[in-house]
Amino acid sequence: MPVKLEHHKPVCLSEFRAVLGEGPVWIKAENSFYFVDIVSHRIHRYSLTDGSLSGWDAPNRTGFLLPVSDGTFLAGLPDGLHRFDVKKGYFERACVIEPDDEGNRLNDGCVDQRGRIWFGTMDDGESRESGSLYRVDHRNGQLDISHWDSGYTVSNGPALSPCGRVLYACDSPRQRIYAFDVAADGRLTGKRIFATFTKGYPDGVVTDSEGNLWCGTWAGGQITRFRPDGTMMDPIVLPVANVTKVAFGGDDYRTVFVTTARKGLDPEELAAQPQAGGIFAFRTDVPGNPQHSFVLEGV
């Protein structure tokens, strides 16, 4: 690794200045992590091998980028899900989501242990409670989209517990993280408030191998962490206000990668936070969970 990392001391890997850096995902085969800059319509890859950055233009705002079992990615754009082929560098729309609501867009997602994708939608104007939570399966050669919850203004997360039996999802403006029970067939029940924030807003969430929840905190300048029972752990502070999401990676999954954003900061705040929008990393004791891939039936 080109930068020496220490325990729970975030180091800026690149003063990238993403307007809205989001969605880091670790791709072990490439020794790299991918992330998106939603506002700039860009996808990026950071290589741990040599510290290099590479990128691709996206046709529109990309809320998330998740690996597929055939080596491609599934990306969430405002109009729906798109297949993205890194080697060829092109996008192809796979299905439309919420065609009757042009004010909504896809925002954040994850892949569970069974190879299914969970994602949320949100009001792009961040005012209407028009967002929903969906699951994606691959059946009979097609994407099967199922709707599971509604009433979100800005949906974030989601994330699964290591056992796959609990799903966490955020409604950021309400400063809430919800928890659901997940049945083996993917049904969600038992929606409840898992955590309520008083400082900042919950953004992207992931779990580590012990089931602790790591939450990027918008306007909070930290990664807020919770034990599975909802009690708060010590936060990890960053030198920027808008911390969006983390991903675990490296050979032992004890390296934490962090995306941040410049969006919403005024000139004085940007001057005081020169690394805002940068990508950060540090080491931690408890490893994360491996990054799962969306499973294509029969592939």
CORFENLIN-V458118 format. One record per pair of residues at least 24 apart in sequence whose ideal C-beta (glycine too) atoms are under 6 Angstrom apart, sorted by the first residue. I is the first residue (numbers start at 1). GAP is how many residues later the second one is. D is the distance in whole Angstrom. If there is no record, write none. Layout:
# CORFENLIN-V458118
i:I gap:GAP d:D
i:I gap:GAP d:D
This chain:
# CORFENLIN-V458118
i:1 gap:47 d:5
i:2 gap:49 d:4
i:5 gap:276 d:6
i:5 gap:277 d:5
i:5 gap:278 d:5
i:7 gap:276 d:5
i:8 gap:228 d:5
i:8 gap:274 d:6
i:9 gap:273 d:6
i:10 gap:228 d:5
i:10 gap:270 d:4
i:10 gap:272 d:5
i:11 gap:270 d:6
i:12 gap:263 d:5
i:12 gap:266 d:5
i:12 gap:268 d:5
i:13 gap:266 d:5
i:13 gap:268 d:5
i:14 gap:264 d:6
i:14 gap:265 d:5
i:15 gap:260 d:5
i:15 gap:263 d:5
i:16 gap:261 d:6
i:16 gap:262 d:5
i:16 gap:263 d:6
i:17 gap:260 d:4
i:18 gap:259 d:4
i:19 gap:243 d:6
i:19 gap:244 d:5
i:20 gap:241 d:5
i:20 gap:243 d:5
i:21 gap:238 d:4
i:21 gap:239 d:6
i:21 gap:240 d:5
i:21 gap:256 d:6
i:22 gap:222 d:5
i:22 gap:223 d:6
i:22 gap:237 d:6
i:23 gap:41 d:5
i:23 gap:42 d:6
i:24 gap:221 d:6
i:24 gap:223 d:4
i:24 gap:233 d:5
i:24 gap:235 d:5
i:25 gap:222 d:6
i:25 gap:266 d:6
i:26 gap:221 d:5
i:26 gap:223 d:3
i:26 gap:265 d:5
i:33 gap:214 d:6
i:33 gap:216 d:6
i:33 gap:224 d:5
i:34 gap:31 d:6
i:35 gap:224 d:5
i:36 gap:26 d:5
i:36 gap:29 d:6
i:56 gap:33 d:6
i:59 gap:32 d:5
i:63 gap:43 d:5
i:63 gap:44 d:4
i:63 gap:45 d:6
i:64 gap:44 d:5
i:64 gap:45 d:4
i:66 gap:43 d:6
i:66 gap:45 d:5
i:66 gap:51 d:6
i:67 gap:226 d:4
i:68 gap:225 d:6
i:68 gap:226 d:5
i:69 gap:224 d:5
i:69 gap:226 d:5
i:69 gap:227 d:5
i:69 gap:230 d:6
i:70 gap:226 d:6
i:70 gap:229 d:5
i:74 gap:220 d:6
i:76 gap:30 d:3
i:76 gap:33 d:6
i:76 gap:43 d:6
i:78 gap:27 d:4
i:94 gap:49 d:6
i:95 gap:48 d:5
i:104 gap:26 d:6
i:107 gap:48 d:6
i:108 gap:48 d:5
i:108 gap:96 d:6
i:110 gap:48 d:6
i:110 gap:49 d:6
i:111 gap:181 d:4
i:111 gap:183 d:5
i:112 gap:48 d:5
i:112 gap:52 d:6
i:113 gap:51 d:4
i:115 gap:179 d:6
i:115 gap:180 d:3
i:117 gap:177 d:5
i:118 gap:40 d:5
i:120 gap:35 d:3
i:122 gap:32 d:5
i:122 gap:33 d:5
i:123 gap:30 d:6
i:126 gap:28 d:6
i:129 gap:24 d:5
i:131 gap:24 d:4
i:133 gap:36 d:6
i:135 gap:51 d:5
i:138 gap:158 d:5
i:138 gap:159 d:5
i:148 gap:40 d:5
i:156 gap:47 d:5
i:156 gap:48 d:6
i:157 gap:48 d:4
i:159 gap:46 d:4
i:159 gap:47 d:5
i:159 gap:48 d:5
i:161 gap:46 d:6
i:161 gap:50 d:5
i:162 gap:47 d:6
i:162 gap:49 d:5
i:162 gap:127 d:6
i:168 gap:37 d:5
i:170 gap:32 d:4
i:172 gap:29 d:5
i:172 gap:30 d:6
i:175 gap:26 d:6
i:177 gap:25 d:5
i:194 gap:36 d:6
i:195 gap:31 d:6
i:195 gap:35 d:6
i:203 gap:41 d:5
i:204 gap:40 d:6
i:204 gap:41 d:3
i:206 gap:40 d:6
i:208 gap:78 d:5
i:208 gap:80 d:5
i:209 gap:78 d:5
i:209 gap:80 d:6
i:210 gap:76 d:5
i:214 gap:32 d:5
i:216 gap:27 d:4
i:216 gap:28 d:5
i:216 gap:29 d:5
i:217 gap:26 d:5
i:218 gap:24 d:5
i:239 gap:36 d:6
i:240 gap:33 d:5
i:240 gap:35 d:6
i:240 gap:36 d:4
i:248 gap:40 d:2
i:252 gap:35 d:6
i:253 gap:34 d:4
i:253 gap:35 d:5
i:254 gap:29 d:6
i:254 gap:30 d:6
i:254 gap:33 d:5
i:256 gap:26 d:5
i:256 gap:28 d:5
i:257 gap:24 d:5
